[in-house]
Amino acid sequence: MPLVITKNFGHENSRAIEVYREHGGYETLKKALEMGPGAVINEVKNSGLRGRGGAGFPTGVKWTFLDTKSGNPIYFCVNADESEPGTFKDRHIMNNDPHLLLEGIIISCFAVGSHKAFVYCRGEFHRQIEFMWKAVEEATAAGFIGKNILGSGFDIDIVIHKGAGAYICGEETGLLSSLEGNKGQPRIKPPFPAIKGLYDCPTVVNNVETICAVPWIIENGADAYKAMGTERSPGTKVFCVSGPVKNPNFFEVELGYPLIDLINKEAGGLRDGVELKACIPGGSSMPILTPEEVAVAKMDYEALNAMGTFLGSGGIVVIPKTMSIVSLLRNIANFYAHESCGQCTPCREGSGWVAKILQNIDAGRGRHGDIELLHDLCDNMRGWAHKFHPIQPWLKKDEGMGGGKTICVFSDALAWPVQSYLIKFRHEFEEAIAKANPSAAVPADISESRSVAAAH
Ligand SMILES: Cc1cc2nc3c(=O)[nH]c(=O)nc-3n(C[C@H](O)[C@H](O)[C@H](O)COP(=O)(O)O)c2cc1C
């Protein structure tokens, strides 16, 4: 399988423009400028490339939604916020190959008719921001950024913007608010950014990894890209594997790759003496998988959705037997309670309650009824609470990802893991609560397991 995203990572001094060019860098830009915008968009559309920021939306299709008739400038924003716990791919792309990202941005801007691009970097990415600025300087000096690039008549300016380190600024409309200098708070959609985005102008927001696939697609063609991965999830993906494995790292493989092989082959397997308890497949927002599910899971959008979870941003976190699921979930919930932007009541209040209840259970102060209370809270945090997926009650039947009660899916992104952990590892929560209440009998009305309710 050819590497699409990480192909230059091993080269000495890979960040330098000369090294990038020695390996064919910026040649695809010349080809794209000759092809013309429409042909570039078509190639990306035909490749089936899907957004790597989490939602998996088809990239070429998103570009065609842009309001090109408004007369307003079109802005191109690259999402380099990468705050989802368990995910660490975009920072390595900027560490190793900043010019690949720049070439991807220039080609994409040319395709959609944008002359101004912003790379919104997570505030903590000090080194990456430096590398990106240096790359912009080099590419400007070489004539790839600026006015009339390569004599094509096309102008492009790229700004590297430093965020202040808030998870919610990774949500695309939160990112746009922050970029405008306002609080990083998401906006109601519609209107979608393609119609009213940055400064109320048509805007594309794409993830770093998504944009880095564009040069390869233009160089090799949509068919070559589609030859990798699965029919509906084509291409390659950079997965991050962390936890007690021998070689925690990021790995580029074809979509549809078996999760167990990512853990055992790519990441070298579990450390000696470690046994697998569970695995988070796509970052901390995603429903958890049991070892039985890990054994059969395929890492593509459809296969994971069918198991009631999501590919997300590709952050695989391996959970060892010795780790308490209650403590793990408490930790995750604390993060979300801290990061909620506070605009929507279900999210602001719900995430705080969930975190407090889990903190109590974990600290030996749990009460009978807490599990049901957590479920009830999560039902109110998720969109479409009342129709349950027959197997995975945190998904609405046939509708996949949620949203609906709040401006963005942040609150769903906490409710999904909470409910999946409660259902799949209920015994751990029950044991912690029973320990805190050694002499108390469980009242009949709250003893019924939610996993039974899940079968509705
Ligand atoms: C709470 C929250 C955090 C997000 N964080 C990121 C992020 O750090 N990076 C990212 O690319 N997308 C993130 N997203 C997804 C973006 O909203 C958006 O879908 C994505 O940037 C679009 O790019 P893509 O189509 O290339 O995936 C986040 C979404 C939510 C709801």
The ligand as a Tripos MOL2 file, in Angstrom:
@<TRIPOS>MOLECULE
LIG
   31    33     1     0     0
SMALL
NO_CHARGES

@<TRIPOS>ATOM
      1 C1        -16.4110   19.1130   20.3140 C.3       1 LIG1
      2 C2        -15.8200   18.9110   18.9570 C.ar      1 LIG1
      3 C3        -14.4330   18.9740   18.7850 C.ar      1 LIG1
      4 C4        -13.8620   18.8100   17.5210 C.ar      1 LIG1
      5 N1        -12.5010   18.8660   17.4020 N.ar      1 LIG1
      6 C5        -11.9480   18.7420   16.1750 C.ar      1 LIG1
      7 C6        -10.5310   18.8590   16.0210 C.ar      1 LIG1
      8 O1         -9.7910   19.0580   16.9930 O.2       1 LIG1
      9 N2        -10.0180   18.7330   14.7540 N.ar      1 LIG1
     10 C7        -10.8290   18.5190   13.6520 C.ar      1 LIG1
     11 O2        -10.3370   18.4540   12.5300 O.2       1 LIG1
     12 N3        -12.1550   18.3930   13.7830 N.ar      1 LIG1
     13 C8        -12.7330   18.5120   15.0080 C.ar      1 LIG1
     14 N4        -14.0950   18.4340   15.1260 N.ar      1 LIG1
     15 C9        -14.9060   18.2500   13.8920 C.3       1 LIG1
     16 C10       -15.1390   19.5980   13.1960 C.3       1 LIG1
     17 O3        -16.3060   20.1970   13.7360 O.3       1 LIG1
     18 C11       -15.3390   19.4540   11.6900 C.3       1 LIG1
     19 O4        -16.2800   18.4570   11.4450 O.3       1 LIG1
     20 C12       -14.0600   19.0990   10.9430 C.3       1 LIG1
     21 O5        -13.0140   19.9880   11.2250 O.3       1 LIG1
     22 C13       -14.3330   19.1340    9.4470 C.3       1 LIG1
     23 O6        -13.2030   18.7170    8.7200 O.3       1 LIG1
     24 P1        -13.2130   17.3620    7.8970 P.3       1 LIG1
     25 O7        -14.4670   17.3490    7.0750 O.co2     1 LIG1
     26 O8        -11.9810   17.4310    7.0710 O.co2     1 LIG1
     27 O9        -13.1970   16.2490    8.8950 O.co2     1 LIG1
     28 C14       -14.6920   18.5750   16.3980 C.ar      1 LIG1
     29 C15       -16.0850   18.4920   16.5660 C.ar      1 LIG1
     30 C16       -16.6340   18.6510   17.8280 C.ar      1 LIG1
     31 C17       -18.1190   18.5540   17.9870 C.3       1 LIG1
@<TRIPOS>BOND
     1     1     2 1
     2     2     3 ar
     3     2    30 ar
     4     3     4 ar
     5     4     5 ar
     6     4    28 ar
     7     5     6 ar
     8     6     7 ar
     9     6    13 1
    10     7     8 2
    11     7     9 ar
    12     9    10 ar
    13    10    11 2
    14    10    12 ar
    15    12    13 ar
    16    13    14 ar
    17    14    15 1
    18    14    28 ar
    19    15    16 1
    20    16    17 1
    21    16    18 1
    22    18    19 1
    23    18    20 1
    24    20    21 1
    25    20    22 1
    26    22    23 1
    27    23    24 1
    28    24    25 2
    29    24    26 1
    30    24    27 1
    31    28    29 ar
    32    29    30 ar
    33    30    31 1
@<TRIPOS>SUBSTRUCTURE
     1 LIG1         1 GROUP 0 **** ****
